[in-house]
Amino acid sequence: MSISKQEADSALTHMLQAKRVVCICHHNPDGDAIGALLGMGLLLEGALKNIQIVMHCLDPIPDTFKFLPDVNRVQYSCDFREGDLFIFLDSAEPKLTGMDIDNPELFNGTYKSISIDHHPTNSRYATVNMIDPEAASSCEIVVVLADLLGWEMTSDIATCLLTGVYTDTGGLLHSNTKAGVYRTVARLLRSGARQQEIIKAVFRTASLSTLKLWGRVLENISITDEGGAISAVTEGDFRASGAHHSQLTGAIDYVNAVPGMRFSLILSERGGVVKGSLRTLRDDVDVSEMAGKFSGGGHKKAAGFSLPGSLKPEVRWKVVDAHNDANESTVKESLGSEK
């Protein structure tokens, strides 16, 4: 891990000087974002007895993660006060929090801030940036920070953080599961992380609406000449299945399982925006570079992007710009040309 004791001490100095600490994760939260948010918040409450701790996310927590301790304490709106310190978790850039336009003061130096993240595309926008692209999850970095500062790791905290490690490694199955991940898992299990509770809730429980949505994803798979497995779901698919957008999480791994594919992509409509989720199992394909063509980013083997607009039903991977109907972004052609 590349997080140093000096960085940890610098972060702690800012924490101790704050009147209140507000922890924020990215919107449309996944397991790593939620696990890091809750784990960090609970760690801070144990370490900073006289400072108020707030945990905030712009979007509701998906049902899959409602089993996590203190999840009901996450706030979806928050006032900002003089003396606040902001800790951004698993957020590579301000726009991922969904707060960059309405609250630019959070990112322009008006407030002190700390960023804890594992994405190589992190723009280092905070006062203190604890970024480790070698980490498989942001929760791993939170564990390192806690150990460097000697903070107590309770069973509840360990459960939150292990959830983030498991979800970002696909249950320790993805290629980012290196030796350090296993050491982190062992560390959290020793602290009482409830492993089987996580596995049951995250990997062995799926609602009927989720299964119906994934069925539509699998039914819509097309194979491109360039070796891409591409699928798409519209707002109509979400309505017909009764599924929330967050329930799409995990479907990409099944699309990515088609033998011989260079990459996989799922496009999904939601509120005038088309989101793309990219995966690959190959070492000679960089999907973060692909996502970068659409102002997205992520990791070499897992990345994503967002575009304003909607999907054309007859050509599901053609995005029609919501602001200019003449401007069409042909995702298939752009990604298929990537070598």
Secondary structure, DSSP 8 states (H G I E B T S, - for coil): ----HHHHHHHHHHHHH-SEEEEEE-SS--HHHHHHHHHHHHHHHHH-TTSEEEEE-SS---GGGTTSTTGGG-BS-----TTEEEEEES-SSGGGGT-TTT-GGGTTTSSEEEEEE--TT----SSEEEE-TTSS-HHHHHHHHHHHHT----HHHHHHHHHHHHHHTTTTTSTT--HHHHHHHHHHHHTT--HHHHHHHHHS---HHHHHHHHHHHHT-EE-TTSEEEEEE-HHHHHHHT--GGGGTTHHHHHTTSTT-SEEEEEEEETTEEEEEEE---TT--HHHHHHTTT-EE-SSEEEEEEESEEETTEEEEEE-TT-TT-EEEHHHHHHT--
